[in-house]
Amino acid sequence: MVLADRGYYSGDEVLACEGTGILPAMPRADTSGRAKKGLFVRADFVYAAAADHYVCPAGAVLTKSNARSDRHGDIDHYRNLDACHACAMRVRCTTEKFKRFKRWKHEAVLEAMQRRLDAMPDAMAIRRATVEHVFGTLKAWMGSTPFLTKGLKGVRTEMSLAILAYNMKRMIRLFGATWLIQAIRA
């Protein structure tokens, strides 16, 4: 979960932690830039789990639409064509003809993670103190050079090797080289 430690996460990574005793607390990344444009953001839309619909800031209900044949998988689509056409707040909601909303089938897991983070305001400071030094060290080792490999598989491999080297160097510093060699042989 290297990307999760930088403030980004994939829902699958968070879902994998559920039920393991590990309670992830990562901020939900908002990369849309909608707030800067004066548009409503995801948090402005309220999800009603019992009814399985969203309520927009204007009070209209966005219901689950039938998925097109080319859309399938773990994403549900919500909209309200009639309400959006007549809505006075549409200019703050969307630049399209109507608002379309997507919801991952495990979105409740991400919402629970955000509630945990909201309940622990000092969690991010603790995480920065324990994690950021690792990335600072790796960044210093790598300099300002980009990854030497191309493609996600190659970059993951290169990053994994850098992390392995960091962990080995740290183990030598904490326990000594003799201990590490004995542990490797065992």
N, C-alpha and C positions, 0 to 999 in steps of 0.2 A: 504494500500500500504506500509506495513512495509518493505518488501524486497526492494521496490523501493527507500526507504530512505537510504538504505545501498549501493546503486549503482547498484542494480540489478532490473530488472523490467520484467514484462510479457507484451507482446504486447497488450493483452486484457486490462490491467490496463491503459496503455497509451491511447488506443483507447477510453476507457470510459471517459477520461478527455476531449477529443476533443469536441468542441461545447458547453462546459459548462462555458466558461470564465476562466477556469483554464488552464494555459499554462505550461505543465510539461517540466522540463529541467533537464534531468538525463543523465549521460554519458552512451553511448552504451558500454556494457560490451563485451570485447573480451577475451573469455576464451579458445580460441583454442590453444594458445601457438605456433601458426604458425610463428609469427615474430621471436621468439627466435630460431627457427629452420632454419631461413633464407628463409622461404617460403613466397609467396605473401599472403596478407591478404585481407579481404573483400573490404576494401577501395581501393585496387588496381584495382578492377573490376568496370567498369563504366556502370551504368544502363541507357539505352536509353528508356525512358517511351513511346515516340511516336511509336517506333518500337517494343517495348516489348522484348528487348533482352539485353544481357550484352556484353561488349567489354572487352576482357582480356588484360593484359599488353603487349602481343605480337601482339595485333591488331585483333585477330580472334573474330568472332561473335559467342556467345553462344545463341542458340535459345531455345525457350520453347519446351520441348519434350512431347510426348504423355504420359500421366500418365498410369502406369500399373494398372491392375485391383485391386491390393492389396494396391495401394496408391491413396488416395482421400482426399478431405478436402480443407483446405485453403492454401496449399503449392504448388507452381509451381516449376517445375524442369527444369533447363537449362543446355545445354551441346553442344559440337561440336566434335563428334567422329573423323572426318577426320582431322580437324585442330590439335587436340591434339596428334594424332599419329605421325605427321610429325613435331611437334613443338620442336625447340631447347631449349626453355625455360621451358619445361615440368618439369624438375627436380626442378625448383624453384616454380612451380605451384602446383604440386600434387605428391603424392607417388603412386597414382593409375594409371591405364592405360589411363584414361582421367579425366578431371575436370568436376565434377558435382556441380551445384550451386543450392541452394534452395532459394526461395523468398516467404515470407508470403504475402497473398493477400492485407494486409494493411501495407506493408513495407513503403509506402510513408509517413505514419503517423510518423513512427520511424525516417525516414530521415528528415522530417520537424522538429522534436524535436531536432535532432542533429544539424541542421542548427541554430536553436534558441540558443542552448547552445554555439555554435561556435561564434555567434554574441554577446554573453554576457559573456566575460571571467571571470567576477567577480561573476557569479551566483553560482558557486560551493562553493566559500568562504562564501557567504551569507547563503547558505543552510547548510554548516557545522556549522556556528555560531548559527543557529536557530534549527537544528535538532539533531546534534551529542550529545548535552548535555543530551537529553532524553535517548539516547541509553547508554551513559556513566552511567547515574543514574540507569537505569534498570539493566545494567551489574553489577554495584556495589551491588545492592540489591540481585541479583541472585547469586553473587559470581562467582566462576569458575565452578559451577555445571552445568551439562547438564539439559535439560528439563526433568521433572519427568514423562511426558506422552510419549506414543509412537504413531506414525502415524501422518500424516499431520493434521488431524482434531483435535487430542488431543493437538498437539503443538500450533496450531492456537488458541485454547481455552485458553491454559495456557498463551500464549503471550498476548491475549486480556485482560485477567484478570490482568496481570501485568501492562498493559497500563492503564486500568481503575483505578487501585490503584494509579498509578503515577498521573493521571489527577485529581483524588479526593484530593490527598495530595497537589497538586499545587493549586487547587481551595481554599482549606482551608488556605493555606499560603497567597494567594492573597486577598481573600474576607472574611475569617473568617469562623469558624465552624457554627456559628449561621445562617449566610446567606446561607450556603450550605444546612443546615437542612431545612430551610424555602423553598428553591428552590426545594428540593426533595419532600416536602409535597405538593407543588403547582401543 
